[in-house]
Structure formats: C-alpha cells, structure tokens
Amino acid sequence: MATRPRDLPVPLSHPQRLLDDEGVLRMLLLAFAMTLPLATLAYLKIQQTRLSYAMSEVRGQIRQEEENHRTLLLNRSYYQRSEEVKAFADQAGMLPRKEPQAPGAP
C-alpha cells in the first residue's frame, strides 16, 4: 500500500519554529520602531547644530558689515562738514588753511 503525502506525520518542530520566527520578527520590528524616532531626533539635533554654526557666521558677517557701514557714514559726515566749512569760508572771503586729515587716513 502506497502512502500518500497527507498520511505522513507532520513534524512537531515545524509549528514551534514558525512561532520562534514570528517572535524574532516582532522583536526586529519593535527594535526598528524604537530606533527610527531616536535616529530622527539625532539627525535633527545634528542639523540644529549645523544651523547654529551657520547662523553664528552670518551674525559675524552682519556685525562686520554694520561696522563698515558705520565707518563709511562717519567718513561721509566728516567730508560733508569739511565741504560746508570750505563753502562758508569762500563766501566769507577767508583764506584757506592747511586741510585737516580725515580720521583713519594715512
């Protein structure tokens, strides 16, 4: 008498192995579910740090530009005053004297 495949006994270790594999997959899924938010937080913290460094550089450049602008305004004010004094002296008929040096000029 020939045995058919359905007549063969099912090994008992096979269902147990499926349960073990399912447990391993669940643990991997849980580990992935926990590490994804942590990895996202770490990435965002790194980006925040990079942005902070970039903003520091931009603030430094802005301060430097403001200082240059202030210096230019002071020099412009000095030269405008000098021109006004010259014009008044010419109108009043005064003789010119030696020109004063601009601040920061050699």
MDAnalysis code that builds the backbone (N, CA, C; Angstrom):
import MDAnalysis as mda
import numpy as np

u = mda.Universe.empty(318, n_residues=106, atom_resindex=np.repeat(np.arange(106), 3), trajectory=True)
u.add_TopologyAttr("name", ["N", "CA", "C"] * 106)
u.add_TopologyAttr("resid", np.arange(1, 107))
u.add_TopologyAttr("resname", ["MET", "ALA", "THR", "ARG", "PRO", "ARG", "ASP", "LEU", "PRO", "VAL", "PRO", "LEU", "SER", "HIS", "PRO", "GLN", "ARG", "LEU", "LEU", "ASP", "ASP", "GLU", "GLY", "VAL", "LEU", "ARG", "MET", "LEU", "LEU", "LEU", "ALA", "PHE", "ALA", "MET", "THR", "LEU", "PRO", "LEU", "ALA", "THR", "LEU", "ALA", "TYR", "LEU", "LYS", "ILE", "GLN", "GLN", "THR", "ARG", "LEU", "SER", "TYR", "ALA", "MET", "SER", "GLU", "VAL", "ARG", "GLY", "GLN", "ILE", "ARG", "GLN", "GLU", "GLU", "GLU", "ASN", "HIS", "ARG", "THR", "LEU", "LEU", "LEU", "ASN", "ARG", "SER", "TYR", "TYR", "GLN", "ARG", "SER", "GLU", "GLU", "VAL", "LYS", "ALA", "PHE", "ALA", "ASP", "GLN", "ALA", "GLY", "MET", "LEU", "PRO", "ARG", "LYS", "GLU", "PRO", "GLN", "ALA", "PRO", "GLY", "ALA", "PRO"])
u.atoms.positions = np.array([
    [0.820, -1.156, 0.000],
    [0.000, 0.000, 0.000],
    [0.884, 1.247, 0.000],
    [0.610, 2.159, -0.885],
    [1.405, 3.371, -1.038],
    [0.901, 4.434, -0.071],
    [1.838, 5.124, 0.497],
    [1.438, 6.199, 1.413],
    [1.310, 7.500, 0.642],
    [0.287, 8.184, 0.938],
    [0.094, 9.480, 0.303],
    [0.726, 10.563, 1.177],
    [1.067, 11.720, 0.587],
    [1.747, 12.767, 1.360],
    [0.928, 13.240, 2.552],
    [-0.379, 13.214, 2.464],
    [-1.166, 13.707, 3.604],
    [-1.185, 12.718, 4.741],
    [-0.779, 11.496, 4.453],
    [-0.748, 10.493, 5.503],
    [0.528, 10.571, 6.336],
    [1.531, 11.352, 5.855],
    [2.787, 11.443, 6.589],
    [2.590, 12.282, 7.850],
    [3.221, 11.911, 8.930],
    [3.061, 12.704, 10.145],
    [3.762, 14.066, 9.993],
    [3.160, 15.089, 10.532],
    [3.727, 16.443, 10.490],
    [4.720, 16.561, 11.637],
    [5.946, 17.000, 11.356],
    [6.904, 17.122, 12.448],
    [6.432, 18.168, 13.452],
    [6.638, 17.892, 14.698],
    [6.190, 18.805, 15.750],
    [7.058, 20.062, 15.831],
    [8.294, 19.993, 15.361],
    [9.181, 21.159, 15.463],
    [8.808, 22.257, 14.465],
    [8.115, 21.935, 13.437],
    [7.773, 22.925, 12.413],
    [6.871, 24.035, 12.961],
    [5.754, 23.738, 13.650],
    [4.957, 24.839, 14.193],
    [5.720, 25.634, 15.235],
    [6.549, 24.971, 16.005],
    [7.333, 25.695, 17.010],
    [8.314, 26.653, 16.341],
    [8.907, 26.223, 15.225],
    [9.854, 27.071, 14.521],
    [9.148, 28.312, 13.966],
    [7.917, 28.153, 13.477],
    [7.156, 29.299, 12.983],
    [6.907, 30.293, 14.107],
    [6.567, 29.802, 15.285],
    [6.345, 30.698, 16.407],
    [7.627, 31.420, 16.801],
    [8.743, 30.734, 16.790],
    [10.019, 31.376, 17.117],
    [10.369, 32.441, 16.087],
    [10.188, 32.142, 14.813],
    [10.469, 33.107, 13.763],
    [9.568, 34.331, 13.893],
    [8.325, 34.101, 14.231],
    [7.398, 35.222, 14.407],
    [7.857, 36.105, 15.563],
    [8.326, 35.487, 16.631],
    [8.826, 36.267, 17.775],
    [10.056, 37.082, 17.404],
    [10.945, 36.503, 16.614],
    [12.140, 37.228, 16.178],
    [11.731, 38.396, 15.289],
    [10.791, 38.157, 14.389],
    [10.336, 39.245, 13.512],
    [9.672, 40.358, 14.312],
    [8.905, 39.989, 15.313],
    [8.270, 41.011, 16.159],
    [9.311, 41.818, 16.921],
    [10.345, 41.151, 17.401],
    [11.402, 41.850, 18.126],
    [12.157, 42.800, 17.180],
    [12.414, 42.342, 15.956],
    [13.080, 43.216, 14.988],
    [12.209, 44.422, 14.642],
    [10.925, 44.186, 14.470],
    [10.007, 45.279, 14.183],
    [9.954, 46.257, 15.349],
    [9.926, 45.748, 16.554],
    [9.920, 46.605, 17.740],
    [11.214, 47.409, 17.827],
    [12.344, 46.763, 17.575],
    [13.627, 47.472, 17.611],
    [13.661, 48.570, 16.551],
    [13.181, 48.261, 15.365],
    [13.137, 49.265, 14.302],
    [12.203, 50.411, 14.664],
    [11.051, 50.065, 15.244],
    [10.081, 51.095, 15.627],
    [10.644, 52.001, 16.713],
    [11.516, 51.485, 17.551],
    [12.102, 52.317, 18.611],
    [13.301, 53.116, 18.109],
    [14.076, 52.556, 17.190],
    [15.268, 53.269, 16.731],
    [14.961, 54.350, 15.710],
    [13.879, 54.222, 14.988],
    [13.559, 55.235, 13.978],
    [13.343, 56.618, 14.595],
    [12.518, 56.758, 15.636],
    [12.385, 58.092, 16.238],
    [13.695, 58.592, 16.851],
    [14.471, 57.690, 17.444],
    [15.740, 58.111, 18.022],
    [16.709, 58.579, 16.943],
    [16.731, 57.870, 15.839],
    [17.590, 58.287, 14.732],
    [17.125, 59.626, 14.162],
    [15.824, 59.808, 14.095],
    [15.287, 61.087, 13.612],
    [15.679, 62.220, 14.544],
    [15.579, 61.994, 15.846],
    [15.978, 63.022, 16.813],
    [17.462, 63.344, 16.699],
    [18.283, 62.318, 16.546],
    [19.718, 62.548, 16.399],
    [20.003, 63.355, 15.132],
    [19.345, 63.019, 14.036],
    [19.534, 63.749, 12.784],
    [19.119, 65.211, 12.943],
    [17.984, 65.441, 13.579],
    [17.517, 66.817, 13.772],
    [18.457, 67.603, 14.672],
    [19.017, 66.969, 15.680],
    [19.961, 67.645, 16.572],
    [21.223, 68.031, 15.807],
    [21.691, 67.140, 14.945],
    [22.863, 67.458, 14.122],
    [22.568, 68.637, 13.202],
    [21.391, 68.628, 12.590],
    [21.024, 69.737, 11.705],
    [20.906, 71.047, 12.484],
    [20.374, 70.978, 13.704],
    [20.262, 72.169, 14.540],
    [21.645, 72.731, 14.861],
    [22.589, 71.856, 15.156],
    [23.950, 72.290, 15.457],
    [24.587, 72.937, 14.233],
    [24.422, 72.320, 13.075],
    [24.962, 72.906, 11.843],
    [24.351, 74.271, 11.572],
    [23.050, 74.376, 11.772],
    [22.373, 75.647, 11.548],
    [22.864, 76.703, 12.525],
    [23.113, 76.305, 13.766],
    [23.631, 77.255, 14.758],
    [24.988, 77.801, 14.343],
    [25.874, 76.916, 13.859],
    [27.175, 77.382, 13.397],
    [27.036, 78.325, 12.211],
    [26.161, 77.984, 11.286],
    [25.955, 78.844, 10.114],
    [25.392, 80.201, 10.528],
    [24.461, 80.192, 11.482],
    [23.873, 81.456, 11.951],
    [24.925, 82.309, 12.666],
    [25.840, 81.688, 13.395],
    [26.915, 82.434, 14.054],
    [27.781, 83.143, 13.024],
    [28.105, 82.432, 11.951],
    [28.899, 83.049, 10.896],
    [28.150, 84.204, 10.246],
    [26.863, 84.021, 10.020],
    [26.064, 85.091, 9.403],
    [25.993, 86.303, 10.333],
    [25.799, 86.046, 11.647],
    [25.768, 87.164, 12.595],
    [27.094, 87.923, 12.597],
    [28.199, 87.197, 12.531],
    [29.512, 87.845, 12.472],
    [29.661, 88.701, 11.233],
    [29.210, 88.183, 10.098],
    [29.278, 88.955, 8.859],
    [28.396, 90.197, 8.935],
    [27.219, 90.052, 9.546],
    [26.323, 91.208, 9.684],
    [26.970, 92.270, 10.561],
    [27.586, 91.842, 11.678],
    [28.273, 92.809, 12.551],
    [29.388, 93.529, 11.807],
    [30.150, 92.776, 11.016],
    [31.245, 93.377, 10.242],
    [30.701, 94.376, 9.227],
    [29.613, 94.014, 8.545],
    [29.014, 94.935, 7.570],
    [28.469, 96.192, 8.261],
    [27.866, 96.022, 9.433],
    [27.368, 97.191, 10.173],
    [28.510, 98.107, 10.587],
    [29.627, 97.519, 11.011],
    [30.788, 98.321, 11.392],
    [31.351, 99.069, 10.181],
    [31.427, 98.385, 9.036],
    [31.888, 99.057, 7.810],
    [30.944, 100.191, 7.418],
    [29.650, 99.944, 7.538],
    [28.655, 100.968, 7.197],
    [28.784, 102.169, 8.131],
    [28.970, 101.901, 9.420],
    [29.114, 102.987, 10.391],
    [30.365, 103.815, 10.086],
    [31.464, 103.145, 9.745],
    [32.700, 103.845, 9.416],
    [32.514, 104.714, 8.170],
    [31.847, 104.151, 7.168],
    [31.601, 104.934, 5.952],
    [30.726, 106.156, 6.239],
    [29.718, 105.995, 7.082],
    [28.862, 107.138, 7.422],
    [29.636, 108.210, 8.179],
    [30.516, 107.784, 9.089],
    [31.329, 108.763, 9.818],
    [32.249, 109.528, 8.874],
    [32.886, 108.818, 7.952],
    [33.770, 109.489, 6.989],
    [32.988, 110.421, 6.080],
    [31.816, 109.979, 5.644],
    [30.987, 110.835, 4.790],
    [30.580, 112.099, 5.544],
    [30.215, 111.940, 6.809],
    [29.831, 113.087, 7.621],
    [31.006, 114.054, 7.760],
    [32.197, 113.503, 7.975],
    [33.384, 114.353, 8.113],
    [33.640, 115.141, 6.830],
    [33.575, 114.442, 5.678],
    [33.841, 115.124, 4.409],
    [32.760, 116.140, 4.073],
    [31.501, 115.867, 4.400],
    [30.430, 116.829, 4.143],
    [30.639, 118.080, 4.996],
    [31.025, 117.863, 6.245],
    [31.284, 119.006, 7.127],
    [32.433, 119.843, 6.566],
    [33.473, 119.158, 6.098],
    [34.625, 119.858, 5.549],
    [34.226, 120.686, 4.330],
    [33.380, 120.129, 3.468],
    [32.921, 120.861, 2.281],
    [32.076, 122.072, 2.683],
    [31.231, 121.913, 3.692],
    [30.399, 123.034, 4.146],
    [31.264, 124.150, 4.728],
    [32.281, 123.782, 5.485],
    [33.182, 124.793, 6.059],
    [33.921, 125.524, 4.947],
    [34.359, 124.781, 3.928],
    [35.062, 125.403, 2.800],
    [34.153, 126.386, 2.068],
    [32.918, 125.970, 1.832],
    [31.978, 126.850, 1.125],
    [31.715, 128.126, 1.934],
    [31.552, 128.003, 3.245],
    [31.325, 129.179, 4.086],
    [32.542, 130.094, 4.073],
    [33.734, 129.491, 4.137],
    [34.955, 130.299, 4.138],
    [35.099, 131.041, 2.814],
    [34.778, 130.392, 1.718],
    [34.853, 131.072, 0.423],
    [33.863, 132.224, 0.353],
    [32.642, 132.041, 0.875],
    [31.631, 133.109, 0.866],
    [32.052, 134.259, 1.762],
    [32.675, 133.939, 2.884],
    [33.067, 134.975, 3.836],
    [34.379, 135.636, 3.425],
    [35.053, 135.090, 2.424],
    [36.299, 135.684, 1.956],
    [37.489, 135.318, 2.823],
    [37.394, 134.287, 3.576],
    [38.506, 133.868, 4.422],
    [39.535, 133.129, 3.574],
    [40.774, 133.179, 4.026],
    [41.838, 132.465, 3.326],
    [41.869, 131.015, 3.800],
    [42.077, 130.085, 2.885],
    [42.124, 128.674, 3.298],
    [43.400, 128.372, 4.080],
    [43.314, 127.441, 4.975],
    [44.500, 126.997, 5.691],
    [44.691, 125.506, 5.432],
    [45.704, 124.971, 6.035],
    [46.031, 123.569, 5.779],
    [44.835, 122.677, 6.115],
    [44.543, 121.731, 5.204],
    [43.412, 120.806, 5.387],
    [43.692, 119.828, 6.521],
    [42.713, 119.611, 7.401],
    [42.898, 118.568, 8.427],
    [42.759, 117.180, 7.797],
    [43.433, 116.205, 8.392],
    [43.386, 114.836, 7.887],
    [42.085, 114.173, 8.318],
    [41.554, 113.349, 7.427],
    [40.337, 112.571, 7.745],
    [40.710, 111.483, 8.753],
    [39.750, 111.092, 9.623],
    [40.073, 110.023, 10.566],
    [40.340, 108.723, 9.833],
    [41.430, 108.083, 10.189],
    [41.770, 106.824, 9.562],
    [42.569, 106.990, 8.279],
    [42.809, 108.236, 7.846],
    [43.589, 108.474, 6.624],
    [45.069, 108.470, 6.966],
    [45.925, 107.996, 6.080],
    [47.376, 107.979, 6.372],
    [48.006, 109.350, 6.274],
])
